[in-house]
Amino acid sequence: MKRTALLIVLVLAVIVLYMSAYTVDETKQAIIIEFGKPVGVTIKSAGLHWKKPWQNVIQFENRILEYDVEPRSIISLDKKKLDVDNYARWRISDPLKFYKAVRTINGAIGRIDPIIYSELRVELGKHDLIEIVDKRREKIMELVSIVTAEKLEDYGIKIIDVRIKRADLSKETEAAVFDRMRAERERIAKQYRSEGAEEAVKIMAETDKERTIILAEAYKISQILRGEGDAKALEIYAGAFESDPKFYEFVRTLEAYEIVIDNKTTLILSTDSDFLKILKGKK
């Protein structure tokens, strides 16, 4: 009888021991639930732990989790409709608060999603498209992360960061932006052509001016040289005339023949013409 009682006690002790012991994985953290309410503090250390037999243990992830959703539309400051694909990294910072507020991962995402989307919409709505996709993107995401983290802190959720994977223009906005870019390029091209034509007119005018100046200078020099040559020729002719007047007269007559007589010219001369005498060989 005593053995039976002892055996029962041992069995009950084993059952109580079994129901009181639990382990926490190093990737998990746990809380104790007693009659539906959390009690005590969060168990964050891995290993073997103890609880009262009637208490329950709920374990939560202690690792960084990722929240990702389908792209959604957001309007920028310059009225561009963007399809924004964003994600966030978060973790359960306070399991007690987390359990009281949202209880599960799905419940947490149900709170994270509208808050992040709301903050993204507000912050992106303060900036133009070029700032969102290039210049201020990092700063915008930093501000969204800070504000979102503050709002989710009461839920036992810590937002590590929020990032935009893609921010694409919607189809209609993309077509409008493309048309505007093409019009802008055409305007710039037209401006360049106009400036080029204006510069060409200036260059041509300057060239014509220089050409006129060069031709005038050349004409001036040629006239001076021609005058000097004529003067030298007259000097030579005068010297020749003084040294032998008859020979000079003969040469000048030959020059006159060369100018006047050709195959298209007919001369009618009187018999006593000096011009004719030389042709006949008479002196």
C-alpha positions in Angstrom: 0.0 0.0 0.0 2.8 2.3 0.9 4.6 1.4 -2.3 1.5 2.3 -4.3 1.1 5.6 -2.6 4.8 6.3 -3.1 4.5 5.4 -6.8 1.5 7.7 -7.2 3.4 10.5 -5.5 6.4 10.0 -7.8 4.2 9.9 -10.8 2.5 13.1 -9.7 5.8 14.7 -9.0 7.1 13.8 -12.5 3.9 15.2 -14.0 4.2 18.4 -12.0 7.9 18.6 -12.9 7.1 18.1 -16.6 4.4 20.7 -16.6 6.6 23.2 -14.7 9.7 22.9 -16.9 10.0 24.6 -20.3 12.9 25.6 -22.6 13.4 28.8 -24.6 15.3 28.6 -27.9 18.0 31.3 -28.4 16.0 32.7 -31.3 12.9 33.1 -29.1 11.6 35.1 -26.1 8.7 34.1 -23.9 6.1 35.3 -21.5 4.0 33.4 -18.9 0.2 33.4 -19.1 -1.8 32.7 -16.0 -5.6 32.5 -16.3 -5.4 34.4 -19.6 -3.3 37.2 -18.3 0.5 37.7 -18.7 2.4 37.7 -15.5 6.0 38.3 -14.5 8.6 39.6 -16.9 9.8 38.6 -20.4 12.1 35.6 -20.5 14.8 36.5 -23.0 17.6 34.1 -21.9 17.8 30.7 -23.7 17.8 27.4 -21.8 15.6 25.6 -19.2 13.1 27.6 -17.2 10.4 26.9 -14.7 6.8 27.9 -14.2 3.8 27.0 -12.2 2.0 23.9 -13.6 -1.2 25.8 -14.4 0.6 28.5 -16.2 1.1 28.6 -20.0 4.1 29.8 -22.0 3.9 31.8 -25.2 7.0 32.2 -27.2 7.7 35.0 -29.7 10.4 35.6 -32.3 13.5 37.4 -31.0 14.9 37.8 -34.5 14.5 40.6 -37.0 11.4 40.2 -39.1 10.5 41.6 -42.4 7.3 43.3 -43.5 6.7 43.5 -47.3 3.5 44.4 -49.2 2.4 44.9 -52.8 3.2 48.3 -54.5 0.6 51.0 -53.8 -0.1 54.4 -55.3 1.2 57.6 -53.7 1.0 61.2 -55.0 4.2 63.3 -54.9 4.3 67.1 -54.3 4.5 67.8 -58.1 1.4 65.7 -58.6 3.1 62.6 -60.0 1.4 59.3 -59.3 3.9 56.8 -58.1 3.6 53.0 -57.5 5.7 52.6 -54.4 7.0 49.2 -53.3 8.4 49.4 -49.8 9.4 47.1 -47.0 10.3 47.4 -43.3 12.5 45.5 -40.9 11.1 45.1 -37.4 11.3 43.1 -34.2 9.2 42.4 -31.1 10.8 44.6 -28.5 8.4 44.0 -25.7 6.5 40.7 -25.8 4.2 41.7 -22.9 3.0 44.9 -24.8 3.0 42.9 -28.0 0.7 40.2 -26.6 -1.7 42.7 -25.0 -1.9 44.9 -28.2 -1.8 42.5 -31.2 -1.1 39.0 -29.8 0.2 37.5 -33.2 2.6 38.3 -36.1 -0.4 38.8 -38.4 -2.0 41.1 -35.9 1.2 43.1 -35.8 1.4 43.4 -39.6 -2.2 44.6 -39.4 -1.0 47.6 -37.3 2.3 48.1 -39.1 0.9 48.3 -42.6 -1.5 51.3 -42.3 0.9 53.3 -40.1 3.9 52.9 -42.5 1.7 53.6 -45.6 0.2 56.7 -43.9 3.6 58.0 -43.0 5.0 57.3 -46.5 2.1 59.0 -48.1 2.5 62.1 -45.9 6.3 62.3 -46.3 6.5 61.6 -50.0 3.7 64.1 -50.5 6.1 66.8 -49.3 8.7 66.2 -52.0 8.9 66.3 -55.8 9.6 63.2 -57.9 13.3 63.9 -58.4 13.8 64.2 -54.7 12.0 60.9 -54.0 14.0 58.8 -56.5 17.4 60.6 -56.1 18.4 63.5 -53.9 16.5 63.1 -50.6 15.5 59.5 -50.6 17.7 58.4 -47.7 16.6 61.4 -45.6 12.9 60.7 -46.4 13.2 57.1 -45.4 15.0 58.0 -42.2 12.2 60.4 -41.2 9.5 57.8 -42.0 11.4 55.2 -39.9 11.6 57.5 -36.9 8.0 58.6 -36.9 6.7 55.0 -37.5 8.9 53.7 -34.7 7.4 56.2 -32.3 3.9 55.2 -33.2 4.5 51.5 -32.9 6.5 51.6 -29.7 3.3 51.2 -27.6 2.6 47.9 -29.4 5.9 46.4 -28.3 7.1 46.7 -31.9 10.5 48.2 -32.8 10.9 49.5 -36.4 14.5 49.1 -37.4 14.2 50.8 -40.8 11.8 51.5 -43.6 13.0 51.3 -47.2 11.6 51.8 -50.7 12.5 49.0 -53.1 11.0 50.7 -56.2 9.2 53.9 -56.9 7.8 53.7 -60.5 5.6 56.1 -62.3 2.1 54.9 -63.1 1.5 54.2 -66.8 -0.4 57.4 -67.4 2.1 59.5 -65.5 5.0 57.8 -67.3 3.5 58.8 -70.7 2.9 62.4 -69.5 6.4 62.7 -68.1 7.9 61.3 -71.4 5.9 63.8 -73.4 7.1 66.6 -71.2 10.7 65.4 -71.5 10.4 65.2 -75.2 8.9 68.7 -75.4 11.7 70.0 -73.2 14.4 68.4 -75.3 12.8 69.9 -78.5 12.7 73.3 -76.8 16.4 73.1 -75.9 17.2 71.8 -79.4 15.3 74.7 -81.0 17.1 77.2 -78.7 20.5 75.7 -79.7 19.6 75.9 -83.4 18.5 79.6 -82.9 21.6 80.5 -81.1 23.7 78.6 -83.7 22.0 80.5 -86.5 22.5 83.8 -84.7 26.2 83.0 -84.2 26.5 82.0 -87.9 25.1 85.4 -89.0 27.6 87.1 -86.7 30.5 85.1 -88.1 29.4 85.7 -91.7 29.0 89.4 -91.1 32.5 89.6 -89.5 33.9 87.5 -92.4 32.3 89.8 -95.0 33.7 92.8 -93.2 37.2 91.4 -93.1 36.9 90.4 -96.8 35.8 93.9 -97.7 38.7 95.4 -95.8 41.2 93.0 -97.3 39.9 93.6 -100.9 40.0 97.4 -100.3 43.5 97.2 -98.9 44.6 95.0 -101.8 43.0 97.4 -104.4 44.7 100.3 -102.7 48.1 98.6 -102.9 47.5 97.5 -106.5 46.7 101.0 -107.5 49.8 102.3 -105.8 51.9 99.7 -107.5 50.2 100.3 -110.8 50.8 104.1 -110.5 54.4 103.5 -109.6 54.8 101.1 -112.6 53.1 103.6 -115.0 55.4 106.3 -113.7 58.4 104.1 -114.2 57.2 103.1 -117.7 56.8 106.8 -118.6 60.2 107.5 -117.3 61.6 104.7 -119.4 59.6 105.9 -122.5 60.8 109.4 -121.9 64.4 108.3 -121.8 64.0 106.2 -124.9 62.3 109.1 -126.7 65.1 111.5 -125.8 67.8 109.0 -126.9 66.2 108.1 -130.3 62.9 109.7 -131.2 62.5 107.9 -134.5 63.0 104.5 -133.0 60.6 105.3 -130.2 58.0 106.4 -132.7 58.6 103.1 -134.6 58.1 101.0 -131.5 55.0 102.9 -130.5 53.5 102.4 -134.0 54.2 98.7 -133.8 52.4 98.6 -130.4 49.5 100.4 -132.0 49.4 97.8 -134.9 49.3 95.0 -132.3 46.3 96.6 -130.5 44.4 97.7 -133.6 45.0 95.0 -136.2 43.5 91.5 -135.8 41.6 89.0 -137.9 38.3 90.8 -137.2 39.5 94.3 -138.1 39.5 95.9 -141.5 41.5 99.1 -142.0 40.8 101.8 -144.6 43.7 104.2 -144.9 44.6 107.0 -147.3 47.7 106.5 -149.4 49.7 109.2 -147.7 48.9 107.9 -144.1 52.0 107.4 -141.9 50.4 104.4 -140.6 50.3 102.8 -144.0 53.9 103.9 -144.9 55.3 101.7 -142.1 53.2 98.8 -143.3 54.6 99.2 -146.8 58.2 99.4 -145.4 58.6 103.1 -146.4 60.5 105.4 -144.3 
